[in-house]
Amino acid sequence: MKTVVEKLFENADLHPDKLAVVFENEEVTYGQLKDAVIRLAGWFRLRGVAEGDRVVAQAHYGKWFIAAYYAAHLCEAVIVPVEKALTQETLQAVVERMDARAAVSWLAPAAPISLNYGEIEMELAGVEEQPYTFPGLDLTANIMLTSGTTGTPKGAMLTQRNLAVNSMVRWHEFENNENTMGITILPLNHVGSSRMWDTAVYSGGAYIFLDGLFRIRTFFDYITRYHITAFNISPSGIASIEQLSGDKLYEYAEQIDYAYVHSALMQEPQRAFLQRVLPKSRLYYSYGSSENGTMSLLRFDREERDIRCSGRPCEGVEIRILDDDLRELPRGRQGRVVVRSEMNFRGYWAMPELTASVYHGDWFLTNDTGYLDEDGYLYILGRVDDVINIGGLKVYPSEIEKAAAELEGVEECLCVDVPNALMGSAVKLLVRLRADTLLTARDIRTALVGKLDSYKVPASIDVVDEIRKTANGKPDRKFYRGKNQTFSKTPGSI
């Protein structure tokens, strides 16, 4: 098995003039990327960056951010990607927490080695190539901050083996090759982005990284200009495409080989939209995490299953369901999802107790509840801490969201718990409606009475203009949880 940086160099030697990564203002070939990695790694080595050192890199839509990622690997160091829009204070806090040897950014954090993006070309002028060896598979490669960069986020430590295996899994599952041309709008520091470029350079393909979807014309311009054959996107991104451009994606139905949806629970309107506008494409939905890579995949273009289905485990991945006492449950029984594979992460940076708490032997205890059906397909019901307890009865938010999302006129919805003096908790449903619907909150309540057990019917329904999202595009359930207030600015909530 080869590390990702070794595969990058191999593909650069095979086709140095082929595009590897593209940003809005820059095209980077394999040869150019390899040269930048060698030069920057040499600069790092001359300044003492060595095995295990942390290198913090602020996201930047240009060659040198990707080069910093692989240059750290070539030095056997550990890359810590952080988001683009950090303040000086927040970046400094990350550098200090990571005890970083080096920082690459637009800012000037106090670190033993600090390099500004605007000065890289000048700093590297005349730097001679330094001897290098490719990193070992068991070395820590990345620390991914899983909860943003404020407060005390968890830092998931991924090994070179984790990155290589995940790249190979996705390469084979998606049938990527040197002609695959992908596009994404995920933030560059997001683990999904690094897995996209890892997979691209492992398979010899290329990927385009756009800085957000709000400029929908740019998105389609790039699909046309670079003859995009694949894209990965979050469910909220799908909703944005439809809202901003209607069915324009249908114009590329013959061109798009596959679309890959991940990072959050997909709802029925989003699935139906992709099936409608990309009728000839392979459509994938996955279950994964920063800690464990891509664990399961569903081809929802050819398998009509419950919206909560995340497909079968990927090659080399084992998935089980455990009860509260960590005993394995039979097929069909609901419990905690646990996974085992070579993609399982090393642990959380400087958090040994937390690391120990999420492992049961060599099985990783996810924070998700779900079940496996008789065919071995995984169904995710929600987060362990999202389960709502109503007078001792368990309510899974995803069940209510699924029922509401099936109603004609519902664009998006989110179920949260709110305090209740009698039962301890009650269910609140936030709903964003399609612009052309006449559906009301009362209509939704009436419909749900016929679809759900009585204790699961929301005690209140807010019709909202938007549902707040996290930086990663997921519905921000924590923001709404436990707040017994009306979030609606739209008349008709109940």
C-alpha positions in Angstrom: 0.0 0.0 0.0 1.3 3.4 -0.9 0.8 6.7 0.9 -1.2 9.4 -0.8 1.9 11.7 -1.2 3.7 8.8 -2.8 0.8 8.3 -5.3 0.8 12.0 -6.0 4.5 11.8 -7.0 3.9 8.7 -9.0 1.1 10.3 -11.0 3.2 13.5 -11.4 5.9 11.5 -13.0 3.4 9.7 -15.3 1.6 12.8 -16.5 3.2 16.0 -15.2 1.2 18.3 -17.5 -2.2 17.0 -16.4 -4.5 19.1 -14.1 -4.5 17.9 -10.5 -6.4 20.7 -8.6 -8.2 23.8 -9.8 -9.2 26.9 -7.9 -11.1 29.9 -9.3 -7.9 31.8 -10.0 -5.4 29.0 -10.5 -4.9 25.7 -12.3 -2.3 23.4 -10.9 -0.8 20.4 -12.8 0.6 17.3 -11.2 4.1 18.4 -12.1 3.6 21.9 -10.6 2.0 20.4 -7.4 4.9 17.9 -7.0 7.5 20.7 -7.5 5.7 23.0 -4.9 5.6 20.1 -2.4 9.3 19.3 -2.8 10.3 23.0 -2.5 8.1 23.7 0.6 9.1 20.4 2.2 12.8 21.4 1.7 12.1 24.8 3.3 10.5 23.1 6.3 13.3 20.6 6.7 16.0 23.3 6.6 14.1 24.9 9.5 13.9 21.7 11.5 10.4 20.4 10.8 10.6 16.7 11.5 8.5 13.6 12.3 5.5 14.3 14.6 5.8 18.1 14.4 2.5 19.9 13.9 2.1 22.2 10.9 -1.0 24.5 11.1 -2.3 25.6 7.7 -5.0 28.2 7.2 -7.3 27.3 4.3 -6.4 29.2 1.1 -7.8 28.7 -2.3 -4.5 28.3 -4.1 -1.7 25.8 -4.7 0.3 26.5 -1.6 -2.4 25.3 0.8 -2.5 21.9 -0.9 1.3 22.0 -1.1 1.6 22.6 2.6 -0.6 19.6 3.3 1.6 17.2 1.3 4.9 18.9 2.3 4.1 18.3 5.9 3.5 14.6 5.1 6.8 14.5 3.1 8.6 15.7 6.3 6.7 13.0 8.3 5.0 15.9 10.1 1.3 16.3 10.9 -0.9 18.8 9.1 -3.6 20.7 11.0 -6.0 22.4 8.4 -8.0 25.3 9.8 -10.7 27.4 8.3 -10.1 30.4 6.0 -11.8 33.1 8.0 -10.0 32.8 11.3 -9.1 35.8 13.4 -5.6 36.3 14.5 -6.6 35.4 18.1 -8.3 32.2 17.1 -5.5 31.1 14.9 -3.0 31.8 17.6 -5.0 29.7 20.0 -4.9 26.8 17.6 -1.2 27.1 17.1 -0.6 27.1 20.8 -3.0 24.2 21.5 -1.3 22.1 18.9 2.1 23.2 20.1 2.8 23.7 16.4 6.3 23.8 15.0 5.1 25.8 11.9 2.1 27.8 10.7 1.3 28.7 7.1 -1.4 31.4 6.8 -2.3 35.0 5.7 -1.8 36.1 9.3 1.3 36.2 11.5 0.8 33.9 14.5 3.6 33.5 17.0 5.2 30.1 16.1 8.7 28.9 15.8 8.2 28.9 12.0 5.7 31.2 10.4 5.1 31.5 6.7 2.8 34.0 4.9 1.1 32.9 1.7 1.9 36.2 0.1 5.6 35.7 0.7 6.0 32.0 -0.1 7.4 32.4 -3.6 10.0 34.8 -2.4 10.9 32.7 0.7 11.3 29.5 -1.4 13.4 31.2 -4.2 16.7 29.4 -4.4 15.8 26.6 -1.9 17.5 23.5 -3.2 15.7 20.1 -3.1 16.3 18.3 0.2 16.6 14.5 0.6 13.2 13.0 1.4 11.6 9.6 2.0 7.9 8.9 1.9 6.2 8.6 5.3 5.4 5.3 6.9 1.8 4.1 6.9 1.5 4.1 10.7 2.6 7.7 11.2 0.0 10.3 12.2 -0.7 12.4 9.1 -3.5 14.8 9.9 -5.3 16.3 12.9 -8.8 17.3 11.8 -10.6 19.7 14.1 -14.1 18.2 14.1 -16.2 21.0 15.8 -14.9 24.2 14.3 -12.0 26.2 15.7 -13.6 28.0 18.6 -13.8 26.7 22.2 -12.1 23.3 22.6 -12.8 21.3 19.4 -11.8 17.7 19.2 -8.8 17.0 17.0 -9.1 13.6 15.2 -5.7 12.1 14.5 -5.6 10.3 11.1 -2.7 8.1 10.1 -1.2 7.8 6.6 -2.8 4.4 6.5 -6.2 5.9 7.2 -5.8 8.4 4.3 -4.5 5.7 1.9 -7.3 3.2 2.7 -10.0 5.8 2.5 -8.7 7.0 -0.9 -8.6 3.4 -2.2 -12.1 2.7 -1.0 -13.5 5.8 -2.6 -11.4 5.3 -5.8 -12.9 1.8 -6.3 -16.4 2.5 -5.0 -16.8 5.5 -7.3 -14.9 3.9 -10.2 -12.6 7.0 -10.4 -9.9 7.1 -13.0 -7.5 9.6 -14.6 -10.4 11.1 -16.5 -12.5 11.9 -13.5 -13.0 15.7 -13.1 -14.8 16.6 -9.9 -16.0 19.7 -8.3 -16.9 20.6 -4.7 -17.9 23.7 -2.6 -17.1 22.3 0.8 -14.7 24.4 2.9 -11.1 23.5 2.2 -10.3 22.6 5.8 -13.3 20.2 5.9 -12.3 16.6 6.1 -14.5 16.0 3.0 -12.4 18.3 0.9 -9.1 16.7 1.9 -10.5 13.3 1.1 -11.6 14.6 -2.3 -8.1 15.7 -3.3 -6.5 12.7 -1.7 -8.8 10.4 -3.8 -8.2 12.5 -6.9 -4.4 12.4 -6.7 -4.5 8.7 -5.7 -6.5 7.8 -8.8 -4.8 10.3 -11.1 -7.9 12.5 -11.6 -8.5 16.1 -10.8 -10.8 18.2 -8.6 -12.0 21.8 -8.6 -12.5 23.6 -5.3 -14.9 26.6 -5.4 -15.2 29.1 -2.5 -18.9 28.6 -1.8 -22.1 28.1 -3.8 -23.7 31.5 -3.5 -22.3 32.4 -7.0 -24.3 29.8 -8.8 -23.3 31.1 -12.2 -19.7 30.3 -11.4 -20.6 26.8 -10.4 -22.2 26.1 -13.7 -19.5 27.9 -15.7 -16.9 25.6 -14.2 -19.0 22.5 -14.9 -19.1 23.5 -18.5 -15.6 24.8 -18.9 -13.9 21.7 -17.3 -16.4 19.2 -18.5 -17.1 18.1 -14.9 -18.0 14.4 -14.5 -18.5 14.2 -10.7 -19.4 16.4 -7.8 -19.8 15.9 -4.1 -22.1 18.0 -2.0 -24.0 18.3 1.2 -27.8 18.0 1.4 -28.0 21.7 2.1 -25.9 22.4 -1.0 -28.5 20.4 -3.1 -31.3 22.6 -1.7 -29.3 25.7 -2.6 -28.7 24.5 -6.2 -32.4 23.9 -6.7 -33.4 27.2 -5.0 -30.9 29.3 -7.1 -31.1 27.5 -10.4 -34.2 25.4 -10.6 -33.6 22.3 -12.9 -30.6 23.7 -14.7 -28.5 20.8 -13.6 -30.6 18.7 -16.0 -28.7 20.3 -18.9 -25.7 18.3 -17.7 -27.5 14.9 -17.3 -25.5 13.3 -20.1 -22.2 14.7 -18.8 -22.3 14.0 -15.0 -21.1 10.4 -14.3 -21.9 10.5 -10.6 -22.9 12.7 -7.7 -22.0 12.0 -4.1 -24.0 13.3 -1.2 -22.7 13.3 2.4 -22.0 15.2 5.6 -25.7 15.3 6.8 -29.0 13.4 6.6 -30.5 13.8 3.1 -34.2 14.5 3.0 -36.8 13.3 0.5 -37.0 16.5 -1.5 -33.3 16.6 -2.1 -33.1 13.0 -3.1 -36.1 13.4 -5.5 -34.4 16.5 -7.0 -31.2 14.7 -7.9 -33.1 11.7 -9.3 -35.1 14.1 -11.5 -32.3 16.2 -12.9 -29.6 13.5 -13.1 -31.6 10.5 -14.4 -28.6 8.8 -16.0 -26.0 9.5 -13.3 -24.8 7.2 -10.5 -26.1 8.8 -7.3 -24.4 7.9 -4.0 -25.3 8.7 -0.4 -22.8 7.8 2.3 -22.4 7.5 6.0 -19.0 8.6 7.4 -17.2 10.7 9.9 -14.0 12.6 10.5 -12.8 9.7 12.7 -13.6 6.8 10.3 -13.8 7.8 6.7 -16.5 6.5 4.3 -18.2 3.6 6.1 -21.2 2.8 3.9 -22.6 3.7 0.5 -26.0 3.6 -1.1 -26.7 3.8 -4.8 -30.0 5.6 -4.5 -30.4 6.0 -8.3 -31.1 2.2 -8.5 -32.2 1.3 -4.9 -35.4 2.7 -3.6 -35.0 2.5 0.1 -36.1 4.4 3.2 -34.5 7.9 3.2 -32.6 6.9 6.4 -30.8 4.1 4.7 -27.0 4.7 4.3 -26.4 1.6 2.3 -24.1 -1.4 2.8 -20.6 -1.2 4.5 -17.8 -0.4 2.1 -15.1 -2.9 1.3 -13.1 -3.7 4.4 -15.6 -2.0 6.8 -17.5 -4.0 9.5 -20.6 -2.4 11.2 -22.4 -3.8 14.2 -25.2 -2.5 16.4 -24.8 -2.7 20.2 -27.1 -2.2 23.1 -26.5 0.1 26.1 -24.4 -2.7 27.7 -22.3 -3.0 24.5 -23.7 -6.3 23.6 -24.3 -7.1 19.9 -27.9 -6.8 18.7 -29.5 -8.9 16.0 -30.6 -7.6 12.6 -33.5 -5.2 12.9 -32.9 -4.1 16.5 -32.0 -0.5 17.1 -28.9 0.5 19.1 -25.6 2.2 18.9 -23.6 2.0 15.6 -20.0 0.7 15.9 -17.5 0.3 13.2 -14.2 -1.4 12.6 -11.8 -0.9 9.6 -8.3 0.3 8.7 -9.9 3.7 8.4 -10.5 3.9 12.2 -8.6 6.9 13.5 -5.8 6.9 16.0 -7.5 9.0 18.6 -8.2 12.6 19.7 -5.2 14.9 20.1 -4.2 15.3 23.8 -7.5 13.7 24.9 -6.5 10.1 26.0 -9.6 9.6 28.2 -12.0 10.7 25.4 -10.1 8.4 23.0 -10.5 5.4 25.4 -14.2 6.1 25.8 -14.9 5.8 22.1 -13.2 2.5 21.6 -14.6 -0.9 22.7 -11.6 -3.1 21.8 -10.9 -2.2 18.2 -14.5 -1.2 17.5 -15.2 2.6 17.3 -18.3 3.6 19.2 -20.0 6.2 17.0 -22.4 8.7 18.5 -25.2 7.4 16.2 -28.1 5.2 16.7 -29.4 2.9 13.9 -30.0 -0.7 12.8 -29.0 -3.2 10.1 -31.8 -4.7 8.1 -31.9 -8.3 7.0 -29.9 -7.5 3.9 -27.1 -5.8 5.9 -28.1 -2.3 4.9 -27.4 0.4 7.6 -30.2 2.8 8.7 -29.2 5.9 10.8 -31.9 7.1 13.1 -30.0 10.0 14.7 -27.3 11.0 17.2 -27.3 9.3 20.6 -27.7 12.6 22.3 -30.4 13.7 19.9 -32.9 11.1 21.1 -35.8 12.8 22.8 -37.2 11.3 26.0 -40.9 12.0 26.4 -42.1 10.6 29.7 -39.8 7.6 29.3 -40.6 7.0 25.6 -37.8 7.4 23.1 -38.4 9.6 20.0 -35.9 9.6 17.2 -35.9 13.1 15.5 -35.2 11.5 12.1 -38.5 9.5 12.2 -40.5 12.8 12.6 -38.3 14.6 10.0 -38.8 11.8 7.5 -42.6 11.8 8.0 -42.8 15.6 7.6 -40.4 15.7 4.6 -42.7 13.3 2.7 -45.4 15.9 2.7 -45.9 17.8 -0.6 -44.7 21.4 -0.1 -42.1 20.7 2.7 -38.6 21.8 1.5 -36.7 21.1 4.7 -37.4 20.3 8.3 -35.6 19.8 11.7 -37.0 18.2 14.8 -35.6 19.3 18.3 -36.6 18.8 21.9 -37.9 21.6 24.1 -38.6 21.6 27.9 -42.0 20.4 29.0 -43.2 20.7 32.6 -45.3 17.6 32.5 -43.3 15.1 30.4 -39.8 16.6 30.8 -39.4 17.1 27.0 -41.6 17.8 24.0 -41.1 17.8 20.3 -40.8 21.0 18.2 -40.6 20.8 14.5 -39.1 23.6 12.3 -40.3 23.6 8.7 -39.1 25.5 5.7 -41.8 25.3 3.0 -41.5 25.5 -0.8 -42.4 29.0 -2.2 -45.3 27.7 -4.2 -47.1 25.7 -1.5 -50.2 26.7 0.4 -49.4 24.2 3.2 -49.8 25.5 6.7 -48.5 24.4 10.1 -52.0 23.2 10.9 -52.0 21.1 7.8 -48.7 19.5 8.7 -50.0 18.7 12.2 -53.1 17.0 10.8 -51.0 15.0 8.4 -48.6 13.8 11.0 -51.4 12.7 13.3 -52.1 10.1 10.7 -48.5 9.0 10.2 -47.0 9.0 13.7 -47.7 7.6 17.2 -49.5 10.2 19.2 -46.6 10.9 21.6 -44.3 11.6 18.5 -46.6 14.3 17.0 -44.8 17.6 17.5 -46.2 19.7 20.3 -45.4 22.8 18.3 -44.5 23.5 14.6 -42.7 26.7 13.5 -42.8 27.6 9.8 -39.4 29.3 9.2 -37.7 31.2 6.4 -34.5 29.2 6.9 -33.0 26.6 9.2 -29.7 27.5 10.7 -26.7 25.5 9.5 -23.3 24.7 11.0 -20.1 25.7 9.1 -20.1 22.2 7.6 -23.6 22.7 6.1 -25.4 20.5 8.6 -28.7 21.6 10.3 -27.5 23.2 13.6 -29.6 21.1 16.0 -27.7 22.2 19.1 -28.6 25.8 18.4 -32.3 25.1 18.7 -32.2 22.3 21.3 -33.9 23.1 24.7 -35.1 26.6 23.6 -38.8 26.7 24.1 -39.5 29.7 22.0 -40.9 30.6 18.5 -38.3 30.8 15.8 -40.7 31.7 13.1 -41.1 35.0 11.4 -43.8 33.5 9.2 -47.5 33.6 10.1 -49.2 30.3 10.8 -47.0 28.5 13.2 -48.7 26.6 16.0 
